[in-house]
Amino acid sequence: MKYEVRGKWGSIRGVICLMLLCVIIAMPAALAYSPMVNMNVTDAEVRDVLTALASVGRVSIVADDSVTGKITIQLRNIPFETALDLVTKTKGLTYYKTGDVIVVASADRLSKRFGSVQIIKLSYAKADEVKKALSLIIPDERLKVDEATNSLVFSGSPTESEALRRALAELDVASEQVAVEAQVVAINRNSAKDLGFDWQWSGLPANTEFDTSDGTKNTTREYPGVIKFGKAYDGYPYEFTFQAKLSALITSGEAKLLAKPKITTINGKEAKILIGDRIPVLVERTENGKTTTTIEYIDAGIKLTYTPRINADGYITAAVHTEVSTPTLVPEMKAYRVTTREATTNVRMKDGDTMVIGGLISSEESGGKNRVPLLSDLPVLGKLFASVHKTKSETEVVIFLTARIVK
């Protein structure tokens, strides 16, 4: 059932209100309490519009002296409460509902008459962050933060109080957590290529479905150390295992497990891991023609920064930054030179999946000379009794990250 208020409000407002009231009385009782409003008024008094809404909603509306001014509004198939919200908020008003009586006034007047001061202690969220999030619905002057007790101090109308309660029910909840396990491995460059060659899809997918005798489908369990990517012709992802081969390389000395840290962080919060040392570095500064040298300390070693965000579909989107830095003492400078390998990426992965960060390569050259004493010093022929050898080694640091949602 629809109700319409059309045309100029002026002298015919009483007739229109009476018509609306008659239509409402003629309605079935089940519909009278949830009417839809159609309203089209131009330059009408706000108090008269509220009177019309009271007739449509079959409620009593009391307008305070602060309710003044005119309004132009067009509403089509709008629920009564939504229409009341639009009219009051458009004129900077608010309302307090008690039973079938609605009191409409300015926020200040309503707060003085019906408002109260409440102290709301938060269980999970930070009070200052919640206040920022609520700034669009609660004015700053009505909401204060007590950092010592992580509480909100609220002073306002009952309508604002109810809006605050509804918002806090969504904001002050326990955050989900993500556990991150990292394996940082330094692998001989040639062995790393061999490891890459072994990264092929397995003969039996980790989650293969197969038909049983009764026609139902079973799924094999997830095997550890399996990384999945893409899809094969049969619709299953390609998979490869790395753990067994990696363990073999470590056992044979071709690889070295540098670190295996684990850390848990709250959804959306950054987690940091540093495994290393703080290295002194000489820093020169020139100011007003005068140069001063000071010592500053920088982090060197393995650094991992991980910021996860749990999506509604159960996947994890994460910002990842990894850094491997190696300090080398330079005797002539009496200082350290720091060689850094780092990678930054954003990934989306399934709960429990493993991502691989590679390409953090370092190259080192070493050499030596073997010679026969005395004979190697002979002119021309001395080279026959000496040999020079040079060795070049490349090491790749590979980081395996596995993220799991903590239930």
ABEGO torsion letter per residue (X at the ends): XBBBBBEBAEAAAAAAAAAAAAAAAABBAAAAABBBBBBBBBGBBAAAAAAAAAAAAGBBBBBBAABBEBBBBBBBGBBAAAAAAAAAAAAGBBBBBBEABBBBBBAAAAAAAABBBBBBBBAABBAAAAAAAAAAABBAAABBBBAAAGBBBBBBBAAAAAAAAAAAAAABBBBBBBBBBBBBBBBBAAAAAAAAAABBBBABBAABBBBBAAGBBBBBBBBBGBBBBEBBAAGBBBBBBAAAAAAAAAAAGABBBABBBBBBBBBGBBBBBBBEBBBBBBBBBBBGGBBBBBBBBBBBEBBBBBBBBBBAAGBBBBBBBBBBBBBBBBAAAGBBBBBBBBBBBBBBBBBGBBBBBBGBBBBBBBBBBBBBBGAAABBGAAAAABBBBBBBBBBBBBBBBBBBBBX
